[in-house]
């Protein structure tokens, strides 16, 4: 590794670190500074921005944002709340399942903010230490990203894998990640079941309880959406959204069974006999078409307001993700593509003997950049170029979630604030926080189970 190569790598890492400190749009924008230094300062050949992935994110987030504007998200939250309030004694296991499947449905973990106060409230009123379900539920809301057929991480994995000779579709990816991640989450929930002191034995909680004002703050209000009226338009938006997901899954299913129903298009190339060659439309195009069409149906039939969608948290957080992935992935591709031969020779021995170690790289990069989609786009091409087989990369896909390690992600910070009992905390030493244990347990178990599953089926 040359001195210049090290300096340029430090520039990449510094851009990612500074961007993560500012958060939000800064992740993508400050990556642009690193890109400018590499290309304009060092004269490196610019890489390729991940346009296909960005288009999928825009389409999926637009559809989910329109559903939220129609009130469909409130209905989903109500259904989850009914389940939790019916079985409050099992909330440590049911809460992460609810947040997980909400993320799987809509492709982003930012839909759970309305549900988190409800989880805290139910646990507190039942006498369960809120840290137990709250921390693992926050983790679950992000774990679901690699299990959603419309999430950026899954779409990116499929596109990049197909370009590198691993023929896999969205349904095949989530057929591995969903069972793997559910095993990881249930392991994390089991470890959280008796975590910390019970409320009646916790001196810090009892001291808060002794203060009348604090007691009123903790127990005086009930967080709930059950009294919110959900009209037929809200429900129809959910049905349209689920129908769109079903269409996408069906296209992938027919690919698997050998009856590809995707339309054929001309390639511009000709066979020896003069016949023009065709190929099926890529799943990335189909996802975009289906999602945009579903969004239009919601506007027409579910009376969803586009202005309200744009102002909603789902659409806004999705657009932030677009900018972040745009800048981060372009910066990473520029660096890695220019030094690919050196990396291949330097890492060849490790990769050949221990290909699973790429999971450690995925996790480490995720700690820095706070985006699973960006990790896939930035690191997966490098992994394939190092000769790591596609099935192994599919097995370790859950390891792209590592940004719980430093507790600065919005869902974790929000969960701490939602927990009125004060048991969900960011520790004095930063890393001793409520999300560390369930996060590590979930990712480690999910990655191990995913690797086992791919070894059995591929």
Secondary structure, 3 states (H helix, E strand, C coil): CCHHHHHHHHHHHHHHHHHHHHCCCHHHHHHHHHHHHHHHHCCCCCCCCCHHHHHHHHHHHHHHHHHHHHCHHHHHHHHHHHHHHHCHHHHHHHHHHHHHHHHHHHCCHHHHHHHHHHHHHHHHHHCCCHHHHHHHHHHHHHHHHHHCCCCHHHHHHHHHHHHCCCCCCHHHHHHHHHHHHHHHHHHHHHHHCCCCCCHHHCHHHHHHHHCHHHHHHHHCCCCCCCCCCCCHHHHHHHHHHHHHHHHHHHHHHHHHCCCCCCCEEEEEEECCCCCEEEEECCHHHHHHHHHHHHHHHHHHHCCCCHHHHHHCHHHHHHHHHHHHHHHHHHHHHHHHHHCHHHHHHHHHHHHHHCHHHHHHHHHHHHHHHCCHHHHHHHHHHHHHHCCCCHHHHHHCHHHHCCCCCCCCCHHHHHHHHHCCCCCCCCCCCCCCCHHHHHHHHHHHHHHHHHHHHHHHHC
